[in-house]
Amino acid sequence: MSPEPLDIYDQPPAEPGEAAQRPYLGIFFECCGVYARVYRDERDAEYVGRCPRCMAVIRARVGRNGTTQRIFRAK
Ligand SMILES: [Zn+2]
């Protein structure tokens, strides 16, 4: 019953400037059933994002021992 998240963001739309260079993850916020992109802070090794509706904070660490997953579900 749970929808299968599609990793359709391997080809991000071309954006001018540095925004196109920033890595991001796709997060599906199960709390509100919404999908949002989370961009990584240049100085940090983790992604910190907020649910666009209820502002719940999620964090995802990225590293050698971390996941290579690019689509996450957050509750
Ligand atoms: Zn939410």
N, CA, C, O and the ligand as a Tripos MOL2 file, in Angstrom:
@<TRIPOS>MOLECULE
protein
  301   299    76     0     0
PROTEIN
NO_CHARGES

@<TRIPOS>ATOM
      1 N           0.8350   -1.2040    0.0000 N.3       1 MET1
      2 CA          0.0000    0.0000    0.0000 C.3       1 MET1
      3 C           0.8650    1.2470    0.0000 C.2       1 MET1
      4 O           0.4530    2.3130   -0.4580 O.2       1 MET1
      5 N           2.0860    1.0900    0.5280 N.am      2 SER2
      6 CA          2.9460    2.2690    0.5490 C.3       2 SER2
      7 C           3.5120    2.5310   -0.8350 C.2       2 SER2
      8 O           4.0400    1.6180   -1.4700 O.2       2 SER2
      9 N           3.4130    3.7360   -1.3000 N.am      3 PRO3
     10 CA          3.9160    4.0570   -2.6400 C.3       3 PRO3
     11 C           5.4230    3.9000   -2.7110 C.2       3 PRO3
     12 O           6.1410    4.2280   -1.7670 O.2       3 PRO3
     13 N           5.8720    3.4160   -3.7960 N.am      4 GLU4
     14 CA          7.3020    3.2180   -3.9870 C.3       4 GLU4
     15 C           7.9340    4.5430   -4.4060 C.2       4 GLU4
     16 O           7.5710    5.1130   -5.4350 O.2       4 GLU4
     17 N           8.8800    5.0300   -3.6050 N.am      5 PRO5
     18 CA          9.5070    6.2960   -4.0000 C.3       5 PRO5
     19 C          10.3660    6.1200   -5.2400 C.2       5 PRO5
     20 O          11.1280    5.1610   -5.3550 O.2       5 PRO5
     21 N          10.2380    7.0190   -6.1240 N.am      6 LEU6
     22 CA         10.9850    6.9390   -7.3700 C.3       6 LEU6
     23 C          12.1830    7.8690   -7.3250 C.2       6 LEU6
     24 O          12.0590    9.0550   -7.0220 O.2       6 LEU6
     25 N          13.3130    7.3260   -7.6240 N.am      7 ASP7
     26 CA         14.5210    8.1450   -7.6290 C.3       7 ASP7
     27 C          14.6560    8.8260   -8.9770 C.2       7 ASP7
     28 O          15.4450    8.4220   -9.8320 O.2       7 ASP7
     29 N          13.8800    9.8460   -9.1330 N.am      8 ILE8
     30 CA         13.8410   10.5360  -10.4250 C.3       8 ILE8
     31 C          14.7120   11.7690  -10.4100 C.2       8 ILE8
     32 O          14.6590   12.5870  -11.3280 O.2       8 ILE8
     33 N          15.5190   11.9070   -9.3640 N.am      9 TYR9
     34 CA         16.2940   13.1320   -9.2260 C.3       9 TYR9
     35 C          17.7630   12.9430   -9.5600 C.2       9 TYR9
     36 O          18.6100   13.7400   -9.1550 O.2       9 TYR9
     37 N          18.0540   11.8960  -10.2910 N.am     10 ASP10
     38 CA         19.4170   11.7480  -10.7680 C.3      10 ASP10
     39 C          19.7420   12.7670  -11.8510 C.2      10 ASP10
     40 O          20.9030   13.0490  -12.1440 O.2      10 ASP10
     41 N          18.7190   13.2860  -12.4110 N.am     11 GLN11
     42 CA         18.9080   14.3010  -13.4460 C.3      11 GLN11
     43 C          18.1980   15.5700  -13.0120 C.2      11 GLN11
     44 O          17.1090   15.8790  -13.4960 O.2      11 GLN11
     45 N          18.8140   16.2980  -12.1040 N.am     12 PRO12
     46 CA         18.1660   17.5080  -11.6170 C.3      12 PRO12
     47 C          18.0450   18.5390  -12.7240 C.2      12 PRO12
     48 O          18.8920   18.6060  -13.6160 O.2      12 PRO12
     49 N          17.0190   19.3220  -12.6680 N.am     13 PRO13
     50 CA         16.8560   20.3620  -13.6810 C.3      13 PRO13
     51 C          18.0090   21.3420  -13.6330 C.2      13 PRO13
     52 O          18.5140   21.6770  -12.5620 O.2      13 PRO13
     53 N          18.4090   21.7870  -14.7750 N.am     14 ALA14
     54 CA         19.5320   22.7120  -14.8460 C.3      14 ALA14
     55 C          19.1420   24.0420  -14.2210 C.2      14 ALA14
     56 O          18.1680   24.6820  -14.6160 O.2      14 ALA14
     57 N          19.9290   24.4290  -13.2410 N.am     15 GLU15
     58 CA         19.6610   25.7010  -12.6010 C.3      15 GLU15
     59 C          20.9040   26.5570  -12.7100 C.2      15 GLU15
     60 O          22.0200   26.0490  -12.5940 O.2      15 GLU15
     61 N          20.7320   27.8180  -12.9270 N.am     16 PRO16
     62 CA         21.9030   28.6970  -13.0240 C.3      16 PRO16
     63 C          22.5610   28.8960  -11.6690 C.2      16 PRO16
     64 O          21.8970   28.8690  -10.6330 O.2      16 PRO16
     65 N          23.8440   29.0920  -11.6880 N.am     17 GLY17
     66 CA         24.5360   29.4110  -10.4450 C.3      17 GLY17
     67 C          24.8990   28.1810   -9.6440 C.2      17 GLY17
     68 O          24.8610   27.0510  -10.1300 O.2      17 GLY17
     69 N          25.2450   28.4400   -8.4220 N.am     18 GLU18
     70 CA         25.7790   27.3920   -7.5800 C.3      18 GLU18
     71 C          24.7000   26.4430   -7.0680 C.2      18 GLU18
     72 O          25.0100   25.3570   -6.5780 O.2      18 GLU18
     73 N          23.4770   26.8330   -7.1770 N.am     19 ALA19
     74 CA         22.4130   25.9880   -6.6510 C.3      19 ALA19
     75 C          22.4270   24.6290   -7.3260 C.2      19 ALA19
     76 O          22.0720   23.6200   -6.7180 O.2      19 ALA19
     77 N          22.8350   24.6090   -8.5780 N.am     20 ALA20
     78 CA         22.8340   23.3540   -9.3090 C.3      20 ALA20
     79 C          23.9180   22.4160   -8.8000 C.2      20 ALA20
     80 O          23.8780   21.2150   -9.0650 O.2      20 ALA20
     81 N          24.8820   22.9580   -8.0720 N.am     21 GLN21
     82 CA         25.9920   22.1430   -7.6060 C.3      21 GLN21
     83 C          25.7430   21.5670   -6.2220 C.2      21 GLN21
     84 O          26.4690   20.6780   -5.7760 O.2      21 GLN21
     85 N          24.7450   22.0550   -5.5600 N.am     22 ARG22
     86 CA         24.5350   21.5970   -4.1890 C.3      22 ARG22
     87 C          23.8470   20.2430   -4.1870 C.2      22 ARG22
     88 O          22.8190   20.0520   -4.8370 O.2      22 ARG22
     89 N          24.4230   19.3140   -3.4540 N.am     23 PRO23
     90 CA         23.7910   18.0000   -3.3640 C.3      23 PRO23
     91 C          22.5270   18.0660   -2.5220 C.2      23 PRO23
     92 O          22.3960   18.8870   -1.6150 O.2      23 PRO23
     93 N          21.6270   17.1970   -2.8450 N.am     24 TYR24
     94 CA         20.3950   17.1760   -2.0610 C.3      24 TYR24
     95 C          19.8150   15.7800   -2.0440 C.2      24 TYR24
     96 O          20.1540   14.9180   -2.8550 O.2      24 TYR24
     97 N          18.9450   15.6000   -1.1050 N.am     25 LEU25
     98 CA         18.2230   14.3410   -0.9780 C.3      25 LEU25
     99 C          16.7460   14.6040   -1.1850 C.2      25 LEU25
    100 O          16.2510   15.7140   -0.9910 O.2      25 LEU25
    101 N          16.0810   13.5770   -1.5730 N.am     26 GLY26
    102 CA         14.6330   13.6520   -1.6020 C.3      26 GLY26
    103 C          14.0840   13.0200   -0.3410 C.2      26 GLY26
    104 O          14.3850   11.8670   -0.0360 O.2      26 GLY26
    105 N          13.2980   13.7530    0.3770 N.am     27 ILE27
    106 CA         12.7300   13.2530    1.6200 C.3      27 ILE27
    107 C          11.2170   13.1920    1.4920 C.2      27 ILE27
    108 O          10.5660   14.1650    1.1080 O.2      27 ILE27
    109 N          10.6780   12.0400    1.8200 N.am     28 PHE28
    110 CA          9.2320   11.9340    1.8850 C.3      28 PHE28
    111 C           8.8210   12.0020    3.3450 C.2      28 PHE28
    112 O           9.1400   11.1080    4.1290 O.2      28 PHE28
    113 N           8.1230   13.0480    3.7020 N.am     29 PHE29
    114 CA          7.6990   13.2400    5.0840 C.3      29 PHE29
    115 C           6.3730   12.5250    5.2940 C.2      29 PHE29
    116 O           5.3130   12.9680    4.8520 O.2      29 PHE29
    117 N           6.4820   11.4110    5.9820 N.am     30 GLU30
    118 CA          5.2730   10.6200    6.1960 C.3      30 GLU30
    119 C           4.3150   11.3110    7.1550 C.2      30 GLU30
    120 O           3.1170   11.0300    7.1550 O.2      30 GLU30
    121 N           4.8380   12.2020    7.9590 N.am     31 CYS31
    122 CA          3.9780   12.9010    8.9160 C.3      31 CYS31
    123 C           2.8730   13.6670    8.1900 C.2      31 CYS31
    124 O           1.7410   13.7550    8.6670 O.2      31 CYS31
    125 N           3.2220   14.2160    7.0320 N.am     32 CYS32
    126 CA          2.2490   15.0250    6.3090 C.3      32 CYS32
    127 C           2.0410   14.5190    4.8800 C.2      32 CYS32
    128 O           1.2490   15.0820    4.1250 O.2      32 CYS32
    129 N           2.7500   13.4630    4.5190 N.am     33 GLY33
    130 CA          2.5680   12.9020    3.1910 C.3      33 GLY33
    131 C           3.0510   13.8180    2.0850 C.2      33 GLY33
    132 O           2.4760   13.8600    0.9970 O.2      33 GLY33
    133 N           4.1090   14.5470    2.3750 N.am     34 VAL34
    134 CA          4.6240   15.4700    1.3730 C.3      34 VAL34
    135 C           6.0860   15.1530    1.0680 C.2      34 VAL34
    136 O           6.8070   14.5980    1.8970 O.2      34 VAL34
    137 N           6.4880   15.5080   -0.1060 N.am     35 TYR35
    138 CA          7.8490   15.2720   -0.5520 C.3      35 TYR35
    139 C           8.5670   16.5990   -0.6440 C.2      35 TYR35
    140 O           8.0000   17.6020   -1.0800 O.2      35 TYR35
    141 N           9.8240   16.5940   -0.2280 N.am     36 ALA36
    142 CA         10.5850   17.8300   -0.3170 C.3      36 ALA36
    143 C          12.0500   17.5090   -0.5470 C.2      36 ALA36
    144 O          12.5270   16.4320   -0.1880 O.2      36 ALA36
    145 N          12.7330   18.4220   -1.1290 N.am     37 ARG37
    146 CA         14.1740   18.2950   -1.2800 C.3      37 ARG37
    147 C          14.8600   18.8860   -0.0610 C.2      37 ARG37
    148 O          14.4130   19.8740    0.5210 O.2      37 ARG37
    149 N          15.9580   18.2460    0.3030 N.am     38 VAL38
    150 CA         16.7620   18.7490    1.4110 C.3      38 VAL38
    151 C          18.1690   18.9650    0.8820 C.2      38 VAL38
    152 O          18.8100   18.0370    0.3900 O.2      38 VAL38
    153 N          18.6290   20.1680    0.9870 N.am     39 TYR39
    154 CA         19.9680   20.5010    0.5150 C.3      39 TYR39
    155 C          20.9700   20.4090    1.6420 C.2      39 TYR39
    156 O          20.6490   20.6660    2.8020 O.2      39 TYR39
    157 N          22.1660   20.0460    1.2950 N.am     40 ARG40
    158 CA         23.1960   19.8990    2.3090 C.3      40 ARG40
    159 C          23.9300   21.2060    2.5180 C.2      40 ARG40
    160 O          24.2580   21.9290    1.5770 O.2      40 ARG40
    161 N          24.1720   21.4780    3.7710 N.am     41 ASP41
    162 CA         24.9770   22.6430    4.0890 C.3      41 ASP41
    163 C          26.3990   22.3770    3.6390 C.2      41 ASP41
    164 O          26.9510   21.3070    3.8950 O.2      41 ASP41
    165 N          26.9800   23.3370    2.9790 N.am     42 GLU42
    166 CA         28.3190   23.1480    2.4320 C.3      42 GLU42
    167 C          29.3420   22.7880    3.4940 C.2      42 GLU42
    168 O          30.3100   22.0770    3.2230 O.2      42 GLU42
    169 N          29.1240   23.2830    4.7030 N.am     43 ARG43
    170 CA         30.1160   23.0870    5.7540 C.3      43 ARG43
    171 C          29.8010   21.8850    6.6130 C.2      43 ARG43
    172 O          30.5610   21.5480    7.5210 O.2      43 ARG43
    173 N          28.7110   21.2530    6.3390 N.am     44 ASP44
    174 CA         28.3020   20.1670    7.2230 C.3      44 ASP44
    175 C          28.2700   18.8470    6.4720 C.2      44 ASP44
    176 O          28.1960   18.8030    5.2440 O.2      44 ASP44
    177 N          28.3280   17.7940    7.2340 N.am     45 ALA45
    178 CA         28.3490   16.4570    6.6420 C.3      45 ALA45
    179 C          27.0050   15.7800    6.7930 C.2      45 ALA45
    180 O          26.9000   14.5570    6.7050 O.2      45 ALA45
    181 N          26.0100   16.5550    7.0130 N.am     46 GLU46
    182 CA         24.6820   15.9620    7.1270 C.3      46 GLU46
    183 C          23.6470   16.8640    6.4870 C.2      46 GLU46
    184 O          23.8250   18.0730    6.3380 O.2      46 GLU46
    185 N          22.5880   16.2320    6.1280 N.am     47 TYR47
    186 CA         21.4600   16.9700    5.5810 C.3      47 TYR47
    187 C          20.4950   17.2650    6.7140 C.2      47 TYR47
    188 O          20.1710   16.3910    7.5180 O.2      47 TYR47
    189 N          20.0510   18.4770    6.7660 N.am     48 VAL48
    190 CA         19.0540   18.8570    7.7530 C.3      48 VAL48
    191 C          17.8880   19.4780    7.0000 C.2      48 VAL48
    192 O          18.0310   20.4680    6.2820 O.2      48 VAL48
    193 N          16.7470   18.8700    7.1900 N.am     49 GLY49
    194 CA         15.5950   19.3740    6.4610 C.3      49 GLY49
    195 C          14.3880   19.5220    7.3650 C.2      49 GLY49
    196 O          14.3450   18.9910    8.4750 O.2      49 GLY49
    197 N          13.4290   20.2420    6.8720 N.am     50 ARG50
    198 CA         12.1910   20.4390    7.6250 C.3      50 ARG50
    199 C          11.0060   20.0660    6.7490 C.2      50 ARG50
    200 O          10.9690   20.3180    5.5450 O.2      50 ARG50
    201 N          10.0620   19.4650    7.4060 N.am     51 CYS51
    202 CA          8.8090   19.1970    6.7220 C.3      51 CYS51
    203 C           8.1780   20.5390    6.3590 C.2      51 CYS51
    204 O           8.0210   21.4030    7.2200 O.2      51 CYS51
    205 N           7.8200   20.7140    5.1050 N.am     52 PRO52
    206 CA          7.2740   22.0090    4.6870 C.3      52 PRO52
    207 C           5.9270   22.3360    5.3140 C.2      52 PRO52
    208 O           5.4650   23.4750    5.2500 O.2      52 PRO52
    209 N           5.3100   21.3520    5.9100 N.am     53 ARG53
    210 CA          3.9820   21.6100    6.4870 C.3      53 ARG53
    211 C           4.0030   21.7530    7.9940 C.2      53 ARG53
    212 O           3.4730   22.7210    8.5400 O.2      53 ARG53
    213 N           4.6220   20.7810    8.6750 N.am     54 CYS54
    214 CA          4.5890   20.8380   10.1380 C.3      54 CYS54
    215 C           5.9490   21.2290   10.7140 C.2      54 CYS54
    216 O           6.1030   21.3450   11.9300 O.2      54 CYS54
    217 N           6.9190   21.4300    9.8480 N.am     55 MET55
    218 CA          8.2370   21.9150   10.2430 C.3      55 MET55
    219 C           9.0070   20.9250   11.1130 C.2      55 MET55
    220 O           9.9350   21.3110   11.8240 O.2      55 MET55
    221 N           8.6360   19.6860   11.0590 N.am     56 ALA56
    222 CA          9.3990   18.6710   11.7730 C.3      56 ALA56
    223 C          10.7980   18.5930   11.1630 C.2      56 ALA56
    224 O          10.9610   18.6730    9.9460 O.2      56 ALA56
    225 N          11.7940   18.4380   12.0140 N.am     57 VAL57
    226 CA         13.1750   18.4410   11.5580 C.3      57 VAL57
    227 C          13.6540   17.0120   11.3580 C.2      57 VAL57
    228 O          13.4180   16.1410   12.1950 O.2      57 VAL57
    229 N          14.3190   16.7880   10.2560 N.am     58 ILE58
    230 CA         14.9490   15.5010   10.0250 C.3      58 ILE58
    231 C          16.4280   15.7370    9.7350 C.2      58 ILE58
    232 O          16.8130   16.7740    9.1950 O.2      58 ILE58
    233 N          17.2340   14.7700   10.0980 N.am     59 ARG59
    234 CA         18.6520   14.8460    9.8120 C.3      59 ARG59
    235 C          19.0850   13.5460    9.1710 C.2      59 ARG59
    236 O          18.6320   12.4670    9.5530 O.2      59 ARG59
    237 N          19.9550   13.6570    8.2070 N.am     60 ALA60
    238 CA         20.4890   12.4680    7.5590 C.3      60 ALA60
    239 C          21.9860   12.6490    7.3900 C.2      60 ALA60
    240 O          22.4510   13.5700    6.7190 O.2      60 ALA60
    241 N          22.7180   11.7590    8.0070 N.am     61 ARG61
    242 CA         24.1640   11.8580    7.8970 C.3      61 ARG61
    243 C          24.6330   11.1750    6.6210 C.2      61 ARG61
    244 O          24.0760   10.1680    6.1830 O.2      61 ARG61
    245 N          25.6610   11.7490    6.0490 N.am     62 VAL62
    246 CA         26.2090   11.2100    4.8220 C.3      62 VAL62
    247 C          27.7030   10.9930    5.0120 C.2      62 VAL62
    248 O          28.4170   11.8960    5.4500 O.2      62 VAL62
    249 N          28.1630    9.8250    4.6910 N.am     63 GLY63
    250 CA         29.5830    9.5590    4.8440 C.3      63 GLY63
    251 C          29.9350    8.1750    4.3500 C.2      63 GLY63
    252 O          29.1010    7.4630    3.7910 O.2      63 GLY63
    253 N          31.1820    7.8060    4.5630 N.am     64 ARG64
    254 CA         31.6380    6.5120    4.0780 C.3      64 ARG64
    255 C          30.8790    5.3680    4.7240 C.2      64 ARG64
    256 O          30.6020    4.3470    4.0940 O.2      64 ARG64
    257 N          30.5490    5.5590    5.9870 N.am     65 ASN65
    258 CA         29.8310    4.5070    6.6830 C.3      65 ASN65
    259 C          28.3280    4.7630    6.6720 C.2      65 ASN65
    260 O          27.5510    4.0290    7.2830 O.2      65 ASN65
    261 N          27.9520    5.7800    5.9920 N.am     66 GLY66
    262 CA         26.5370    6.1060    5.9340 C.3      66 GLY66
    263 C          25.8690    5.4350    4.7580 C.2      66 GLY66
    264 O          26.4280    4.5510    4.1080 O.2      66 GLY66
    265 N          24.7040    5.8660    4.5160 N.am     67 THR67
    266 CA         23.9300    5.2700    3.4460 C.3      67 THR67
    267 C          24.1740    6.0190    2.1400 C.2      67 THR67
    268 O          24.4850    7.2100    2.1240 O.2      67 THR67
    269 N          24.0240    5.2940    1.0760 N.am     68 THR68
    270 CA         24.0750    5.9410   -0.2280 C.3      68 THR68
    271 C          22.6710    6.1870   -0.7590 C.2      68 THR68
    272 O          22.4640    6.6370   -1.8850 O.2      68 THR68
    273 N          21.7410    5.8760    0.0890 N.am     69 GLN69
    274 CA         20.3470    6.0800   -0.2960 C.3      69 GLN69
    275 C          20.0890    7.5610   -0.5300 C.2      69 GLN69
    276 O          20.6440    8.4150    0.1610 O.2      69 GLN69
    277 N          19.2680    7.8480   -1.4790 N.am     70 ARG70
    278 CA         19.0280    9.2520   -1.7850 C.3      70 ARG70
    279 C          17.5780    9.6360   -1.5790 C.2      70 ARG70
    280 O          17.2160   10.8100   -1.6550 O.2      70 ARG70
    281 N          16.7730    8.6620   -1.3230 N.am     71 ILE71
    282 CA         15.3790    8.9530   -1.0110 C.3      71 ILE71
    283 C          15.1020    8.4200    0.3850 C.2      71 ILE71
    284 O          15.3340    7.2450    0.6710 O.2      71 ILE71
    285 N          14.6180    9.2710    1.2270 N.am     72 PHE72
    286 CA         14.3780    8.8720    2.5990 C.3      72 PHE72
    287 C          12.9230    9.0940    2.9550 C.2      72 PHE72
    288 O          12.1990    9.8970    2.3670 O.2      72 PHE72
    289 N          12.5520    8.3200    3.9620 N.am     73 ARG73
    290 CA         11.2350    8.5390    4.5420 C.3      73 ARG73
    291 C          11.4200    9.0430    5.9560 C.2      73 ARG73
    292 O          12.2250    8.4950    6.7100 O.2      73 ARG73
    293 N          10.7160   10.0380    6.3120 N.am     74 ALA74
    294 CA         10.8320   10.6030    7.6530 C.3      74 ALA74
    295 C           9.4720   10.5620    8.3220 C.2      74 ALA74
    296 O           8.4460   10.8660    7.7130 O.2      74 ALA74
    297 N           9.4880   10.1790    9.5860 N.am     75 LYS75
    298 CA          8.2350   10.1470   10.3310 C.3      75 LYS75
    299 C           8.2600   11.2400   11.3820 C.2      75 LYS75
    300 O           7.2980   11.3980   12.1320 O.2      75 LYS75
    301 ZN          5.0090   17.0450    8.5950 Zn       76 ZN76
@<TRIPOS>BOND
     1     1     2 1
     2     2     3 1
     3     3     4 2
     4     3     5 am
     5     5     6 1
     6     6     7 1
     7     7     8 2
     8     7     9 am
     9     9    10 1
    10    10    11 1
    11    11    12 2
    12    11    13 am
    13    13    14 1
    14    14    15 1
    15    15    16 2
    16    15    17 am
    17    17    18 1
    18    18    19 1
    19    19    20 2
    20    19    21 am
    21    21    22 1
    22    22    23 1
    23    23    24 2
    24    23    25 am
    25    25    26 1
    26    26    27 1
    27    27    28 2
    28    27    29 am
    29    29    30 1
    30    30    31 1
    31    31    32 2
    32    31    33 am
    33    33    34 1
    34    34    35 1
    35    35    36 2
    36    35    37 am
    37    37    38 1
    38    38    39 1
    39    39    40 2
    40    39    41 am
    41    41    42 1
    42    42    43 1
    43    43    44 2
    44    43    45 am
    45    45    46 1
    46    46    47 1
    47    47    48 2
    48    47    49 am
    49    49    50 1
    50    50    51 1
    51    51    52 2
    52    51    53 am
    53    53    54 1
    54    54    55 1
    55    55    56 2
    56    55    57 am
    57    57    58 1
    58    58    59 1
    59    59    60 2
    60    59    61 am
    61    61    62 1
    62    62    63 1
    63    63    64 2
    64    63    65 am
    65    65    66 1
    66    66    67 1
    67    67    68 2
    68    67    69 am
    69    69    70 1
    70    70    71 1
    71    71    72 2
    72    71    73 am
    73    73    74 1
    74    74    75 1
    75    75    76 2
    76    75    77 am
    77    77    78 1
    78    78    79 1
    79    79    80 2
    80    79    81 am
    81    81    82 1
    82    82    83 1
    83    83    84 2
    84    83    85 am
    85    85    86 1
    86    86    87 1
    87    87    88 2
    88    87    89 am
    89    89    90 1
    90    90    91 1
    91    91    92 2
    92    91    93 am
    93    93    94 1
    94    94    95 1
    95    95    96 2
    96    95    97 am
    97    97    98 1
    98    98    99 1
    99    99   100 2
   100    99   101 am
   101   101   102 1
   102   102   103 1
   103   103   104 2
   104   103   105 am
   105   105   106 1
   106   106   107 1
   107   107   108 2
   108   107   109 am
   109   109   110 1
   110   110   111 1
   111   111   112 2
   112   111   113 am
   113   113   114 1
   114   114   115 1
   115   115   116 2
   116   115   117 am
   117   117   118 1
   118   118   119 1
   119   119   120 2
   120   119   121 am
   121   121   122 1
   122   122   123 1
   123   123   124 2
   124   123   125 am
   125   125   126 1
   126   126   127 1
   127   127   128 2
   128   127   129 am
   129   129   130 1
   130   130   131 1
   131   131   132 2
   132   131   133 am
   133   133   134 1
   134   134   135 1
   135   135   136 2
   136   135   137 am
   137   137   138 1
   138   138   139 1
   139   139   140 2
   140   139   141 am
   141   141   142 1
   142   142   143 1
   143   143   144 2
   144   143   145 am
   145   145   146 1
   146   146   147 1
   147   147   148 2
   148   147   149 am
   149   149   150 1
   150   150   151 1
   151   151   152 2
   152   151   153 am
   153   153   154 1
   154   154   155 1
   155   155   156 2
   156   155   157 am
   157   157   158 1
   158   158   159 1
   159   159   160 2
   160   159   161 am
   161   161   162 1
   162   162   163 1
   163   163   164 2
   164   163   165 am
   165   165   166 1
   166   166   167 1
   167   167   168 2
   168   167   169 am
   169   169   170 1
   170   170   171 1
   171   171   172 2
   172   171   173 am
   173   173   174 1
   174   174   175 1
   175   175   176 2
   176   175   177 am
   177   177   178 1
   178   178   179 1
   179   179   180 2
   180   179   181 am
   181   181   182 1
   182   182   183 1
   183   183   184 2
   184   183   185 am
   185   185   186 1
   186   186   187 1
   187   187   188 2
   188   187   189 am
   189   189   190 1
   190   190   191 1
   191   191   192 2
   192   191   193 am
   193   193   194 1
   194   194   195 1
   195   195   196 2
   196   195   197 am
   197   197   198 1
   198   198   199 1
   199   199   200 2
   200   199   201 am
   201   201   202 1
   202   202   203 1
   203   203   204 2
   204   203   205 am
   205   205   206 1
   206   206   207 1
   207   207   208 2
   208   207   209 am
   209   209   210 1
   210   210   211 1
   211   211   212 2
   212   211   213 am
   213   213   214 1
   214   214   215 1
   215   215   216 2
   216   215   217 am
   217   217   218 1
   218   218   219 1
   219   219   220 2
   220   219   221 am
   221   221   222 1
   222   222   223 1
   223   223   224 2
   224   223   225 am
   225   225   226 1
   226   226   227 1
   227   227   228 2
   228   227   229 am
   229   229   230 1
   230   230   231 1
   231   231   232 2
   232   231   233 am
   233   233   234 1
   234   234   235 1
   235   235   236 2
   236   235   237 am
   237   237   238 1
   238   238   239 1
   239   239   240 2
   240   239   241 am
   241   241   242 1
   242   242   243 1
   243   243   244 2
   244   243   245 am
   245   245   246 1
   246   246   247 1
   247   247   248 2
   248   247   249 am
   249   249   250 1
   250   250   251 1
   251   251   252 2
   252   251   253 am
   253   253   254 1
   254   254   255 1
   255   255   256 2
   256   255   257 am
   257   257   258 1
   258   258   259 1
   259   259   260 2
   260   259   261 am
   261   261   262 1
   262   262   263 1
   263   263   264 2
   264   263   265 am
   265   265   266 1
   266   266   267 1
   267   267   268 2
   268   267   269 am
   269   269   270 1
   270   270   271 1
   271   271   272 2
   272   271   273 am
   273   273   274 1
   274   274   275 1
   275   275   276 2
   276   275   277 am
   277   277   278 1
   278   278   279 1
   279   279   280 2
   280   279   281 am
   281   281   282 1
   282   282   283 1
   283   283   284 2
   284   283   285 am
   285   285   286 1
   286   286   287 1
   287   287   288 2
   288   287   289 am
   289   289   290 1
   290   290   291 1
   291   291   292 2
   292   291   293 am
   293   293   294 1
   294   294   295 1
   295   295   296 2
   296   295   297 am
   297   297   298 1
   298   298   299 1
   299   299   300 2
@<TRIPOS>SUBSTRUCTURE
     1 MET1         2 RESIDUE 1 A MET
     2 SER2         6 RESIDUE 1 A SER
     3 PRO3        10 RESIDUE 1 A PRO
     4 GLU4        14 RESIDUE 1 A GLU
     5 PRO5        18 RESIDUE 1 A PRO
     6 LEU6        22 RESIDUE 1 A LEU
     7 ASP7        26 RESIDUE 1 A ASP
     8 ILE8        30 RESIDUE 1 A ILE
     9 TYR9        34 RESIDUE 1 A TYR
    10 ASP10       38 RESIDUE 1 A ASP
    11 GLN11       42 RESIDUE 1 A GLN
    12 PRO12       46 RESIDUE 1 A PRO
    13 PRO13       50 RESIDUE 1 A PRO
    14 ALA14       54 RESIDUE 1 A ALA
    15 GLU15       58 RESIDUE 1 A GLU
    16 PRO16       62 RESIDUE 1 A PRO
    17 GLY17       66 RESIDUE 1 A GLY
    18 GLU18       70 RESIDUE 1 A GLU
    19 ALA19       74 RESIDUE 1 A ALA
    20 ALA20       78 RESIDUE 1 A ALA
    21 GLN21       82 RESIDUE 1 A GLN
    22 ARG22       86 RESIDUE 1 A ARG
    23 PRO23       90 RESIDUE 1 A PRO
    24 TYR24       94 RESIDUE 1 A TYR
    25 LEU25       98 RESIDUE 1 A LEU
    26 GLY26      102 RESIDUE 1 A GLY
    27 ILE27      106 RESIDUE 1 A ILE
    28 PHE28      110 RESIDUE 1 A PHE
    29 PHE29      114 RESIDUE 1 A PHE
    30 GLU30      118 RESIDUE 1 A GLU
    31 CYS31      122 RESIDUE 1 A CYS
    32 CYS32      126 RESIDUE 1 A CYS
    33 GLY33      130 RESIDUE 1 A GLY
    34 VAL34      134 RESIDUE 1 A VAL
    35 TYR35      138 RESIDUE 1 A TYR
    36 ALA36      142 RESIDUE 1 A ALA
    37 ARG37      146 RESIDUE 1 A ARG
    38 VAL38      150 RESIDUE 1 A VAL
    39 TYR39      154 RESIDUE 1 A TYR
    40 ARG40      158 RESIDUE 1 A ARG
    41 ASP41      162 RESIDUE 1 A ASP
    42 GLU42      166 RESIDUE 1 A GLU
    43 ARG43      170 RESIDUE 1 A ARG
    44 ASP44      174 RESIDUE 1 A ASP
    45 ALA45      178 RESIDUE 1 A ALA
    46 GLU46      182 RESIDUE 1 A GLU
    47 TYR47      186 RESIDUE 1 A TYR
    48 VAL48      190 RESIDUE 1 A VAL
    49 GLY49      194 RESIDUE 1 A GLY
    50 ARG50      198 RESIDUE 1 A ARG
    51 CYS51      202 RESIDUE 1 A CYS
    52 PRO52      206 RESIDUE 1 A PRO
    53 ARG53      210 RESIDUE 1 A ARG
    54 CYS54      214 RESIDUE 1 A CYS
    55 MET55      218 RESIDUE 1 A MET
    56 ALA56      222 RESIDUE 1 A ALA
    57 VAL57      226 RESIDUE 1 A VAL
    58 ILE58      230 RESIDUE 1 A ILE
    59 ARG59      234 RESIDUE 1 A ARG
    60 ALA60      238 RESIDUE 1 A ALA
    61 ARG61      242 RESIDUE 1 A ARG
    62 VAL62      246 RESIDUE 1 A VAL
    63 GLY63      250 RESIDUE 1 A GLY
    64 ARG64      254 RESIDUE 1 A ARG
    65 ASN65      258 RESIDUE 1 A ASN
    66 GLY66      262 RESIDUE 1 A GLY
    67 THR67      266 RESIDUE 1 A THR
    68 THR68      270 RESIDUE 1 A THR
    69 GLN69      274 RESIDUE 1 A GLN
    70 ARG70      278 RESIDUE 1 A ARG
    71 ILE71      282 RESIDUE 1 A ILE
    72 PHE72      286 RESIDUE 1 A PHE
    73 ARG73      290 RESIDUE 1 A ARG
    74 ALA74      294 RESIDUE 1 A ALA
    75 LYS75      298 RESIDUE 1 A LYS
    76 ZN76       301 GROUP 0 **** ****
